[in-house]
Amino acid sequence: MRTHLPELRAAAQRIGRRRFLTVAGAAAALAFSTHLPAAGAAAAAELEARRITTNPFTLGVASGDPLPESVLLWTRLAPDPYAPDGGLPAERVEVEWELAYDERFLFVVKRGTATAHPEFHHTVHVEVPGLLSERPYYYRFRTGTWISPVGRTRTAPGVYSSQLSFAAVACQAYFDGYYTAYRHVAGEAVDFVLHLGDYIYEYPVDAAGGHRRYTDRQLPAHFNRETVTLEDYRLRYALYKSDPDLRAAHAAHPFVVTWDDHETENNYAGAVPENDVPPEEFLLRRAAAYRAYWENLPLGAPQQPQGPDMRLYRRLRFGSLAQFDILDTRQYRSNQAYGDGWQTPGPESEDPARTMTGAEQERWLIDGWKGSRAVWNVVPQQVVFARRRNVPSADHKLSMDAWDGYPASRKRLLDGAQAAGLTNLMVLSGDAHVGYAFDLKADFDDPASRTVGTEIAATSLTSGRDGVDRPDNWASLTQANPHMKFYNGRRGYTVVALGPSQARITFRTVSAVTTPTGTLGTAATFVTSADSPGLQPA
């Protein structure tokens, strides 16, 4: 980890190691190192909105976590998004919001005001209650003479719905390509977008990497370093959200989000960093990363982090059709076995005490399945769940960062699903930068064993650059894993349509992301039944 700002270590030393390794200690260290007011400090002065002389809505609008009677709206005020302060002084700004039945706002159904606090980088999170279920709404923000772009959102169904569709996306490295896929996601007729992680990457973005995108100026030098501090993470979100195709997707659909590793640091595991740094230093970094994540995405008050901890796993219900149990497989996991990477499995990786989710989240998930009456039980999470051998021989290796590095944890979940009587389990994953479709088996060593669910892995939006339809390891991977029904290495996204008895899964791919002229195609389509899991080509 880079330590280009000395206040990282100074904060940890000031707070003290023992006290730092608590939520309160890390929160205090974060406030110290980033010059944020501590709890109980005097509130910032209020900035008169009319004094904002440049458009503050440069990063667009967003909505998220739709419920039957409410939606969550988001925006950020940033007249100069590439500046550390966003172009605003450290003062509060009052922001008006409106929600209407129509995009011309002739029929406004809700309106109110919210405060953009400098402590939260002038982001705004508004939960709007008292809405009708399963219908679209349009929203916008206003401050002074400035009006935001119009966003479209949609509430979840109340009791019953016969159809639900969403686009699953993941892994959008800014420096690897254009967000062409997002342009097409914005035009999809889906109810929401499910983001499976790696919304940003912590790696440096040099001036050339930014200049070839949709900007007419070189990027400031502060982007050309790894994200470590709160300022670093905030600036990286501003860079990513400056992309017009990403903003268009957010404005077109509500997002349901979860993170993977790069929102903080590559392949971190709980409180264990990728590199050899003191734990108190990494937890300060994690606190900064979690705070910036919450600030910049449409998440509500229950997800607001406390120091280095953030309760991101949560449950969304879409009538009687679907229950979504959104997992966090980074914050609570055991450290990767055998030093991470692709390794030969053994006693260390197969230790029953190892966990991917932590005990509390595991119980929450299994208990939620016991009470579910949904047609579909969907589990959005980060890394490949099914077993994935690299070669079809006894000397195969497995990914220690995926669920293959935590097989006992995976078995507990599959046993819990069976005990709950689920016949309709669908796991969604990202991370791998390829599109996969798996049948989940009761015994992965026996291809003839019972199929207990399906897994859909969304490819990356850009990460890995253009990719190919059949990567070099296509033959060995498909032969080694007979439960793998699809493998494609192009960039894109996946559309899932859930019906009362059948789900339809469509893998959309983009011909290229290293140029802005990539074209969209369909790589494959599968169906699976709610009462008889198993993927069949459509």
N, C-alpha and C positions, 0 to 999 in steps of 0.2 A: 504494500500500500504506500502511495506517495504521502509524504508528510511535509508538503511545501508550505504549510502555514503552521508556525510554531504554537499557536494557541491550542491546537489539538492536545498536545502533551501538557501544556500549561494548565488547561482546564482539568484534565484528569488528575494532575498532581495537586491542584488547588482543592478539588473536591475530596481527594483521598481515595485510594484503591478500594478499601473495604466499603465505604459509603457509596462509591461510584457504582459498584456492582449491585445496585438496587434501582428500581424505577425512579424513585425520587432523586437519587444521586445523579443519575444520567440526565434527567430533565434539568436539574440545576446546572450541570456541566454544559449542556446544550445552550441554555440561556446565557451562561457566562461567556462561552466561546463565540457566540454569534451576536452578542450585545442586545439580546432580547430582554424585555422587562421581565423581572421575576414576578411570581404570583403576588398580588397585592400591591404592585407598583402602580403609580399614577397612570391613568390612561393617556394615550397620545392626544395631542390637539387635533381639532377637526379642520380638514381642508375644505374650503368652499368649492363645490363642484365647478362653479363658473370659472375658477382659476385654472382649470385643466384646458390647455389651449391646443392639445394634440389628441387625436383619437386614442382613447384608452383601451378600446376593445380589440386590440391587435391579435389576441390569441383566441378570439371567437367565444363560443358558448358550448355548453354540454349539459346533458342530463343523465341520470343513472338510477339504478336499483328501483325499477318501477314496481309499485304495489297497486292493489286494486283501487285504493282511494287516495293515493298520493304519488308524487314524483319528486325527485331531488334535482334542483337546477344549479348550475355552476357557471361562473365567469371569473376573469381576473382583469384588473385594471393595470395596464402596462403600456403607457405611451411610447416607451423605448424598451422593448422586451429584452434587448441584448445588453442593457445596462444592469448592473447588480441591483439597483433600487427600482428597476422598471420604469424609471423616469418620473417617479413621484416622491415627494418628501415623506418622512415618517409621521404621517398624520392620517386620521380616519377620514373616510369618504363615504357619504351616504349614497346608496344606489337604489333606484326604483326598479321594480320588476312587474311584468304583466304576463298573464296566461290567458289565452283566448281559444275559442273554437276554430277560428279561421286565421290564416296567415296575414290578412290585412288588418286584424285586430278591430273588426267591427263589432264583435261579440266577445268582450272581455269578461271572463268569469271569475278571475282572481287578480288582485294586485296588492302590492305592499312595498315596504322598504327594507333594506338590509344594510349593514355596515361592512365596508371593506376595511379590515384592520391591517395596519402595517406589520403587526406581529405575525400575521399569516400571509404576508407578501401581497396584500390587497386582493386576496381571493375571496369569493363570495360563494357560500353554500346555503341554499334556501330549500327547505322542505315545504312543499305545498300540499296541505291536506284537503279533505272534503271534495274530492273529485269523483267523477263517474268512472266506473271500471271499463276496461277494454275499449278505450277510444283515444284517438289522437288529440293532442293539444299543441298549440304554438306558443312560444314564449320569447321574451326579449328583455333587455335591461336598458336603463337610461341613467346617465349622470350628467348634470349640467345640460349642455346642448347636444351631447353625444348620445346616440342610440346604437345599441349592439346589433350585429346580425340576428336574424330570426332563426330560432331553433324549432325543431319539431320533435315532440316526444310522444309517448304512449303509455297509458296505464295498463296494469296487468288485468287479466280477467278475474271476476269475482268468485263465482262458484263453478261454473262450467264453461269450457271452451272446447270446440272441436278441432282447433288448429292453432299451432304456435310455431313460429319459425325464427331462426336467429342465424347470424353469421359468426363463426368462430375464427378469431385472428390471434396472432402471436408474433413476437420477435421482430421488432422494427428498427434495426440498426440504421440510424440516419445516414451514416457514411457509406453504407453498402448499396444504396440505390434510391430510386424514386418511389413514392407511395402511390404508384399507379393502381395497385389493388384497392386502396382506400377510395379512390375515385369511383371504382365500380361498386364497392360496398355501399357507398352513399346512395347509389341508384337501385340497390336491391330492395325488393318488397319484403322486408323482414320486420319482426316486432322489436328486436334489439340486437346489439352487437355484444358478443362475449369475448373479452380480452383475457388471454390465458398467460400473460406475463411477458417480461422484457419489453415494457413500454419505452424505456430509455436504456441506453448502455452507458456504463461508467467510463468507457475508454475515451481518449482525447479525440477531438474533431478539429483538424487543422483548417486553415483559411481556405485552401483549395477544396477540401471536402464539403465545406459549406457553400462556397461560391458557385459550384457547379449545379447547385439546387436552384430554388426559385427566389434568389436574392440578387440584387444588383450591387452588392458591396461585399468586401472581404469580411470574414468574421473577426471579431476582436480576439486578441491573443488568449484571453482567459478561457476560451473554449478548448484550447489545445493543451489540456491537462486532464488527468483523471479526476473524477468527482470524489471528493473526500469531505468537504465541509458543506454546511447547509447552503451557503451561497453557491457553491459548485453545483449541487443538485438542482437548486431552483433555476439556475441559468440553463441547465441541460433540458429541463422541461420546457422552458421558454423557446429554446432552439427547436425542439421537436414540434411543439405546437405552432410554430410559425409556418409550418407546411400547410398549404391550402387544401390539399387532398385529405389530410388528417382532420383539419378543421371542418371540412365538408361532411365527413363521416360522423363526427360528433354532432353536428347541427342536424343531421338527417335522422339519427336514431339514438335512443337511450343506450348507454353502455353499462354492462355489468363487468366489473374488473376484479382481477386478482393478480398478484405479482409473482415473479420468479426470482432469479438471483441478481440479474444485472441492474435492477432498480437500486441495488445496494452494492454488491460486489460479486464477481463471478464465483459460482459454486460455494458460497459460504454455507455453513451448516449451523443453525442456531446462533450461538455466541462464538462460534469458531470461524475465524476469517480464512481466506484463501492463503494469505501470506503470513509470515511469522512476525506478528506485532502483538504488543500487550493486549490482553482482553479488554481492559478499560478503554483503550484507544479505539478498538474496533467497535465497542458498544456506543461510543460517542459518534462514530461514523454511522452506525446503524440508526441511531436516534435521528440524525440529520436526514438520512435517506428516507426514513419512514415519515418524518414530518413533511418533507417536500412531496412525497407521494400523495399523502392525504390532501395537502393544499391544492394540488394540481389536477385531481381527478374528482368526478362527481360521487363523493362518498359522504355519508351523514355523520352526525355527532357520535353514534356508537363506535365508529371506526377511528375517531380522532386519537392519535397515539399519545401515550404517556411515556416520555423518555424513549427508551429503545424497544418498547412493547406496543403492539397494535393488534387489536382483535379484528382481523380481517375475515376469518372464516364466518360464514353466515348462511342463512337459509332463505330462499325466495320461493314462493308458491304461485303457480299460475293456474288458478282454479283447481279442478280435479284432474286436469290433464298432466301436469308436470310439477315435480318438486326438484328444485336445484339446491344441492348442498355444495357450496363453494368452499374449497379447501385452501389451506396455506401449508405447503410442504417445505417451507424454508425456515420459518422462525423457530420451530420446535423439534426439528429432526436431530437424530444422532449424527455424529461426524461420519463422513464417508469412510468406508472400510478400505483397507489396503492402500491408503494414500490417494484415493479417488481414481478416476479414469476407467478404462476398460481393463478388468482384471479377472483372473481365474477365481471363481467363487470358492469359499472355504469357511472354516469355523468362525472367522471374524465377521464376515458378511451375513452368515446364517444364524448368528446369535439371536435367540428369541427375545432378548431384552432390547434389541435395536428397534427404533421407531422412526417412522417418516412424519407422523402427524403430532406426536406427543400424546400422552394418555388421555388428557381432558378432551382434546379434539376428536380422538378416536371414539370415546364414549358418546360424545355429542352426535357424531355421525351415525353410529349404530343405533342409538336410541331414537334418532330421527327416522330411520328406516322402519323401526318397529311400529311407529305411529303413522306411517305414510299410507294413504289410500290413493295415491296418484297413479295414473296409467303409466307414466314414465318417471323413473328416479334417475336423475342426471347428476353427475359428479364432475363439475369443472375443477381441474387442478393443473399442476404444472408439467410434470415429467412423465415419460412413458411408463405406463402401468403394467402392461403385459410383459411376459418374459420375451427377451430379445437376444438370442445367441448370435454371435458374430460369424460363426462358421458352423457347418453341419458335421461336427466331429466331436469326439470326447474331450479334446483339448480346447474347447470353446471358451470365450471370455464374455463377461457381462458388464454393463455400465454400472459402476458403483454409485453414480449420482442419481440414477433412475431407481424405480421400485425394485429392480433386480438386485440392488445393493441392500435392500430391506425386505427380503422375501417373507420373513415371519410377520412383519407389519402388514404386508399385502394379504397374506393368508388370513389374518385376523379379520380384515375387512370382508374378504370373500365369504368367510364362514359366517360373519355377522349378517351379510346380505342373504345368505341361504337360510339362516335361522329366522330372519324377518319375513321369509317367504317371497322375496323379490324375484320376479321373472322378467324384469324389464330394466335391468341395470345398464346405464350407458355412461361410460367414463370418457371425459374429454381432456385432452392434453396438448401441450405445445412443446417448446424447448428444443426439439430435435432438428428443426429447420428442414423437415421433409414431411410429406403427407403419408400417414399410415392409416390402415383399417385392420383391426384385430378382432377375432373372436376370443373372448376370455374363457379359459378352460378351467374346469374343476381340478384337473391335473395336467399341467403343461408338459409333463413327461409322456403323457398318453394322448396323442392326437384324437383318439376315438372317445375320450372322456366327455362328459356332459359340458355343453356350452352354457355358461352362467351369466353371460353379458357380452357387451360389445365395447370396444374402445375406438374412438376417433381421434387421431392426432392431426391437428391443423398445422400445415407447413408455415414457414415464416413469411412475413410480408416483404422483407428485404434481406434479412440476415443470411449470409452465405452468397450474396450476389445472385446472378441469374439462375444457377443450377441447371440440371438436366432432367429429362424424364426418367432415365434409368441410370442412377449413380453407379460407380465402378463396382460396388459391393452388392448390387441388386440381386444377382443370381445366388450368391452365397447366403445372403440374408433371407431371401424368400425360401430357399431350400432348407435352411436351418430352423425356420419357424413356420411350420405348416398352418398354424392358426393366423398367420399374417395374410390378409386377403388383398392388400393393396399397399404399394410403395412407390412414391413418386417424389423426385427431387426438385421440382420447380417451385417458384414462389407463388403466393396467392392466399386463398382463404377457403373455408368450408361452410356451406349452407346446410343447415339441418332443419327439416320440417317434421314436426311431431303431429301425428294424427291420433284418432281414438283407438286405432289398432295397429298402425304401421308407421314407421319413421323412414324418411327418405333423406339420404346423405349425398350431397353433391360436392365434389372437389373441384374448385375453380382454380385455374393456374394462369399465370401471366408469362408471356413469351420471353420477356426480358425486363429487368428493373434497372439496369445500368444505363439505359436511355429512357427518355420520357415517352417513347412511342410504343412501348410494349402493348401487345394485344391480349385480350382475355379469352380463355377457352375453358372447356370442361374436360378434365382428365378422366373422371369416372363417376358413376352414380351407383349407390347401393341402397337396398331396403332391408329393414329388419322388423320383426313383429314383436309386439309388446308381450305376448304370452309365450313366445317361442324364440328366444334370442339366437342370433346367428346372422351374419351378413350375406346377402345374396346380390349379385349384380342386377341392376335394373335394366 
